[in-house]
Amino acid sequence: MAAAVAGALVGLTAGMVSASVSMYGIIKEERAGSREEALKYREQAEQLAGEKEELEQELDKERAVQDNAGVLAEDPQAWSLVLVNEDHPLDGSYVPESLTDIGEGRQVDGRIAADLEQMMQDGAAAGMSMYVTSAYRSYDRQVEIFNTSVLDRMAQGMTPLEAYQDTSTQVALPGTSEHATGLAVDIISTHYDELDERQGDTSEQQWLMAHCWEYGFILRYPPDKADITGIIYEPWHYRYVGKEAAKEITEQGLTLEEYLGA
């Protein structure tokens, strides 16, 4: 009920702003006594229209935050397909209801633990030597990781803006990281522990890319898709989406954004 009321208020607010912008321009232009005054009032109306658009964008993000948290926590059908990125952020207070330890102090959403364990076991049986280097991360932990990355780049000579922009292509902004859902894991080869494109050349990553869909996972940030995902190629980042969706996404060569039409 509270969510419905909030949604209605959001819609009402946006509608009122839109109507105000439109009427403001009409009334002022009708009252204008000269071309100069009309132009001035038109500029003011355009400024208000720009402010209205910014407001609507913020309201859209707020709705996305509420929707994501609700789907993850309550929807028995859609939770595995929740989209978390810069345009669809996740509330910073969200914590999976059931976190399962997977060793080395790492945790995942309990709903994916069995499939992840089976994937790792089958990989080992096939001769692969790999491990989960990162799993669930809290909002605060993501802040630490992002800030550290920015500072490292500044130490290498980048300006603060350059460091921020470069970091944001490789590290998700706090509130936009899939790791906060508990549905994403970073898996790397024990023979090569660098997080770069060469990780994708290891036999472990080649095996995962070929078989992860069988366990409900996808390679979340594939090559040549950064313009869609907003994140560069990460051959170590796997996201649980469920077995049916994983099969379709992999067979069709899609990103999660493309699959969901978002």
C-alpha positions as CSV (number, residue, x, y, z in Angstrom):
1,M,0.0,0.0,0.0
2,A,2.8,2.4,0.9
3,A,4.6,1.7,-2.4
4,A,1.3,2.3,-4.3
5,V,0.7,5.6,-2.5
6,A,4.3,6.7,-3.1
7,G,4.0,5.8,-6.8
8,A,0.8,7.8,-7.1
9,L,2.5,10.8,-5.4
10,V,5.5,10.6,-7.7
11,G,3.2,10.6,-10.8
12,L,1.1,13.5,-9.4
13,T,4.2,15.5,-8.7
14,A,5.7,15.0,-12.2
15,G,2.3,15.8,-13.8
16,M,1.9,19.0,-11.8
17,V,5.4,20.1,-12.8
18,S,4.6,19.4,-16.5
19,A,1.3,21.3,-16.4
20,S,3.0,24.2,-14.6
21,V,5.7,24.5,-17.2
22,S,3.2,24.5,-20.0
23,M,0.8,27.0,-18.4
24,Y,3.6,29.2,-17.3
25,G,4.8,29.7,-20.8
26,I,1.4,30.3,-22.3
27,I,0.2,32.8,-19.6
28,K,3.4,34.8,-19.6
29,E,3.6,35.0,-23.4
30,E,0.0,36.2,-23.6
31,R,0.8,38.9,-21.0
32,A,4.0,39.9,-22.6
33,G,4.0,43.4,-24.0
34,S,6.9,43.1,-26.3
35,R,9.0,40.6,-28.2
36,E,11.8,40.9,-25.7
37,E,9.5,40.0,-22.8
38,A,8.1,37.1,-24.7
39,L,11.6,35.8,-25.4
40,K,12.6,36.2,-21.8
41,Y,9.5,34.3,-20.6
42,R,10.1,31.6,-23.2
43,E,13.7,31.2,-21.8
44,Q,12.3,30.9,-18.3
45,A,9.8,28.3,-19.5
46,E,12.5,26.3,-21.2
47,Q,14.6,26.4,-18.1
48,L,11.7,25.1,-16.1
49,A,11.2,22.4,-18.7
50,G,14.8,21.3,-18.2
51,E,14.4,21.3,-14.5
52,K,11.2,19.2,-14.9
53,E,13.1,16.7,-17.1
54,E,15.9,16.4,-14.5
55,L,13.2,15.8,-11.8
56,E,11.5,13.1,-13.8
57,Q,14.9,11.3,-14.3
58,E,15.5,11.4,-10.6
59,L,12.0,10.1,-9.9
60,D,12.5,7.3,-12.4
61,K,15.7,6.3,-10.6
62,E,13.9,6.4,-7.2
63,R,11.1,4.1,-8.6
64,A,13.8,1.8,-9.9
65,V,15.5,1.6,-6.5
66,Q,12.2,0.7,-4.8
67,D,11.3,-1.8,-7.5
68,N,14.7,-3.6,-7.4
69,A,14.7,-4.0,-3.7
70,G,11.1,-5.3,-3.7
71,V,11.7,-7.8,-6.5
72,L,14.8,-9.2,-4.9
73,A,13.1,-9.6,-1.6
74,E,9.6,-10.6,-2.5
75,D,9.1,-11.7,-6.1
76,P,9.3,-15.5,-6.3
77,Q,9.5,-15.4,-10.1
78,A,11.5,-12.4,-11.1
79,W,14.2,-12.0,-8.4
80,S,16.9,-13.8,-10.5
81,L,16.4,-11.3,-13.4
82,V,16.5,-8.1,-11.4
83,L,18.6,-5.5,-13.4
84,V,21.1,-3.5,-11.4
85,N,23.1,-0.9,-13.2
86,E,23.6,2.9,-13.3
87,D,20.0,3.4,-14.6
88,H,18.5,0.8,-12.3
89,P,20.2,1.3,-8.9
90,L,19.7,-0.7,-5.8
91,D,18.9,0.9,-2.4
92,G,22.0,1.1,-0.4
93,S,20.3,-0.5,2.6
94,Y,19.4,-3.7,0.8
95,V,20.8,-6.9,2.2
96,P,19.8,-10.4,0.9
97,E,17.5,-12.1,3.5
98,S,19.4,-15.3,3.4
99,L,23.2,-15.1,2.8
100,T,25.1,-18.4,2.5
101,D,28.8,-18.8,3.3
102,I,30.8,-20.3,0.4
103,G,34.2,-20.3,2.1
104,E,37.0,-17.8,2.6
105,G,34.6,-15.4,4.3
106,R,32.5,-14.9,1.1
107,Q,28.8,-15.1,0.8
108,V,26.1,-15.3,-1.8
109,D,22.3,-15.1,-1.8
110,G,21.2,-18.5,-0.5
111,R,19.0,-19.1,-3.5
112,I,22.0,-19.5,-5.8
113,A,24.4,-21.3,-3.5
114,A,23.6,-24.8,-4.7
115,D,24.0,-24.0,-8.4
116,L,27.2,-22.2,-7.8
117,E,28.7,-25.0,-5.7
118,Q,27.7,-27.5,-8.5
119,M,29.3,-25.4,-11.1
120,M,32.6,-25.1,-9.2
121,Q,32.6,-28.9,-8.4
122,D,31.9,-29.8,-12.1
123,G,34.6,-27.4,-13.2
124,A,37.1,-29.0,-10.8
125,A,36.1,-32.5,-12.1
126,A,36.9,-31.3,-15.6
127,G,40.4,-30.3,-14.5
128,M,39.7,-26.6,-13.9
129,S,41.5,-24.9,-11.0
130,M,39.6,-21.7,-10.1
131,Y,38.0,-20.0,-7.1
132,V,35.6,-17.2,-6.2
133,T,37.5,-14.1,-5.4
134,S,34.5,-11.8,-4.8
135,A,30.8,-12.4,-4.1
136,Y,28.3,-10.4,-2.0
137,R,29.5,-6.9,-1.2
138,S,27.7,-4.4,0.9
139,Y,27.1,-0.8,-0.2
140,D,29.8,0.5,2.2
141,R,32.3,-2.0,0.9
142,Q,31.6,-0.9,-2.7
143,V,32.2,2.7,-1.6
144,E,35.6,1.6,-0.3
145,I,36.5,-0.2,-3.5
146,F,35.4,2.6,-5.7
147,N,37.2,5.3,-3.7
148,T,40.4,3.2,-3.5
149,S,40.4,2.8,-7.3
150,V,40.0,6.5,-7.8
151,L,42.9,7.3,-5.5
152,D,45.1,4.7,-7.1
153,R,44.5,6.4,-10.5
154,M,45.2,9.8,-9.1
155,A,48.5,8.5,-7.7
156,Q,49.3,7.5,-11.3
157,G,48.9,11.0,-12.5
158,M,45.3,11.3,-13.5
159,T,43.2,14.3,-12.5
160,P,40.3,13.6,-10.1
161,L,37.8,13.8,-12.9
162,E,39.9,11.5,-15.1
163,A,40.3,9.0,-12.2
164,Y,36.6,9.0,-11.5
165,Q,35.6,8.5,-15.1
166,D,38.1,5.8,-15.7
167,T,37.2,4.0,-12.5
168,S,33.5,4.1,-13.4
169,T,34.1,2.1,-16.6
170,Q,35.6,-0.8,-14.5
171,V,34.1,-0.5,-11.0
172,A,30.4,-0.1,-10.5
173,L,29.3,3.0,-8.6
174,P,28.0,2.3,-5.1
175,G,24.3,1.5,-5.5
176,T,24.8,0.1,-9.0
177,S,26.9,-3.0,-8.3
178,E,25.4,-6.4,-8.9
179,H,27.6,-7.7,-6.0
180,A,25.1,-6.0,-3.6
181,T,22.4,-8.4,-4.8
182,G,24.3,-11.5,-3.8
183,L,23.7,-12.8,-7.3
184,A,27.1,-12.1,-8.8
185,V,30.5,-13.7,-8.3
186,D,34.0,-13.0,-9.6
187,I,35.7,-16.2,-10.4
188,I,39.4,-16.4,-11.5
189,S,41.9,-19.0,-12.4
190,T,44.5,-20.1,-9.8
191,H,47.1,-20.0,-12.6
192,Y,46.4,-16.3,-13.4
193,D,45.1,-14.0,-10.8
194,E,45.0,-10.7,-12.7
195,L,41.7,-9.0,-13.4
196,D,42.3,-8.1,-17.0
197,E,41.4,-9.3,-20.5
198,R,44.0,-12.1,-20.3
199,Q,42.0,-13.7,-17.6
200,G,39.6,-14.6,-20.4
201,D,42.3,-16.6,-22.1
202,T,42.7,-19.1,-19.3
203,S,41.2,-22.6,-19.6
204,E,39.1,-21.9,-16.5
205,Q,37.4,-18.9,-18.1
206,Q,37.0,-20.7,-21.4
207,W,35.3,-23.6,-19.5
208,L,33.0,-21.2,-17.6
209,M,32.0,-19.3,-20.6
210,A,31.0,-22.5,-22.4
211,H,29.2,-24.1,-19.4
212,C,28.1,-21.4,-16.9
213,W,24.6,-21.2,-18.5
214,E,24.0,-24.8,-17.5
215,Y,24.0,-23.7,-13.9
216,G,22.0,-20.5,-14.4
217,F,24.9,-18.1,-14.8
218,I,25.9,-15.7,-17.6
219,L,29.1,-13.8,-18.4
220,R,27.7,-10.5,-17.4
221,Y,30.0,-8.1,-19.1
222,P,31.1,-9.6,-22.4
223,P,33.5,-8.1,-25.0
224,D,32.2,-5.4,-27.3
225,K,29.1,-4.7,-25.2
226,A,30.4,-1.9,-23.0
227,D,28.2,0.6,-24.8
228,I,25.2,-1.3,-23.5
229,T,26.3,-2.5,-20.1
230,G,28.4,0.6,-19.2
231,I,31.2,-1.8,-18.0
232,I,34.2,-3.0,-19.9
233,Y,34.8,-6.6,-20.7
234,E,35.1,-8.6,-17.5
235,P,35.9,-12.2,-18.2
236,W,35.6,-13.1,-14.5
237,H,32.2,-11.6,-13.5
238,Y,29.3,-14.1,-13.6
239,R,25.7,-13.3,-12.7
240,Y,23.0,-15.7,-11.8
241,V,19.8,-15.3,-13.8
242,G,18.3,-18.7,-13.6
243,K,18.8,-21.7,-16.0
244,E,16.1,-20.9,-18.6
245,A,17.1,-17.2,-19.0
246,A,20.8,-18.1,-19.0
247,K,20.3,-20.5,-21.8
248,E,18.4,-18.0,-23.9
249,I,20.9,-15.2,-23.2
250,T,23.9,-17.3,-24.0
251,E,22.4,-18.8,-27.2
252,Q,21.4,-15.4,-28.5
253,G,24.6,-13.6,-27.5
254,L,22.7,-11.0,-25.4
255,T,23.5,-8.9,-22.4
256,L,21.0,-8.8,-19.5
257,E,20.0,-5.3,-20.6
258,E,19.2,-6.6,-24.1
259,Y,17.3,-9.6,-22.8
260,L,15.1,-7.5,-20.6
261,G,14.7,-4.8,-23.2
262,A,16.0,-2.2,-20.7
